[in-house]
Amino acid sequence: MSLPAPSSRRHDLDWLRVIAFGLLIFYHIGMGYVPWDWHVKSPHVSEAWRLPMLMVNPWRLALLFFISGVALRFALDKFGSRPLALKQVVRLGVPIAFGMAVVVMPQSYFELLAKGEIEGGLFDFWPRYLGSGSFSIVTPTWNHLWYVVYLLAYTLLIIPAASWLKRVPETKAFKTIATHPAAVLFVFALPFVANEYVLGPRFPTTHAFIGDWSTHAESLSILLIGFWAAKSEAFWQSIRRGFPFFLATTLALGIWRLLGESGAGEGLDGFALTLVIATWPIAGVLYAWSVILSLLGLAQRLLNKPSKALRYLTGAVFCYYILHQTLTVTLIARLGHYDLSGATELTLVILGTVGGCVAGYEILRRIPGLRIAFGIKANHQDKDSQRRNLAQVKLA
């Protein structure tokens, strides 16, 4: 199988981005049903959700940051440093500001309502959310939009150093690592292993940006690896050749993680228990990175082709991401007041979240001001229409 030229469109990564965002939507639906703390909880919380969520959690956002790093590398060549910085401030900054002020607000409302901290309606709460209220949570907040906040910060950090960072894949050290699948798995995992032992225990994840050093170390590292890998033919050849190895590693470490999280090792003691505890962070890192490498290899084989569905979803998925958690929180909070079975409630939450995302995108992409606020790019038809209107104005 021939690989695409390093500068050509990577449809496989476009598909993975869509799949990763879709998985994230369903993961957040699951957060309402798993027995962990979250904004709102369904009355049908179940332990059955815990293991599937734990298997997905280590790599779901790392995959998105990797793909974001690849996209950033291509965008720098396409737009240049300064235009790209200005473009991203608008493309990501406007949805962050609008999202914090408007989109995320209902999430805080239903969370505080469930905690008994507020009474009254949604619009009575809004002014207090924007600054005049004092609650057990910070308001206004970005909640699930933290990924966008972090991505914008990393983008603005990388762009000034882009000329130097672009040279890293040409170094002998990077080429040596990228040429060998085993080195791709184990050497690129080292920063994440160090983070698990050094920063992770000292700086628990908060998504508050300031002081969230372990999350920054992990997210920025994986984004940089994507940035460096983007145009490295040696890296993508290793993904192709090493796919069986990556998949076997994923299965082996996945089984070990599944057994560990299910309590199969509770009977261990002495040296065996000490060994498992000491190596668990390493195994977790290698599991997450091997999953990502396996998905890259699988997508390279099966998904590297254009389609109308991909073009549509590529334009829609960022809007879906902005909308989805507010829809999910609202649905779980409202449906919890009715005497519904768990299956019925979950079905309604899934249909309402997905349907709301689709309907929201179809409406918002036709409204220029709101389109920008929800991160929707103008399509070619919109651009052609704008050019025709401008020409008519000039002729008039």
Disulfide bonds with the S-S distance in Angstrom:
none
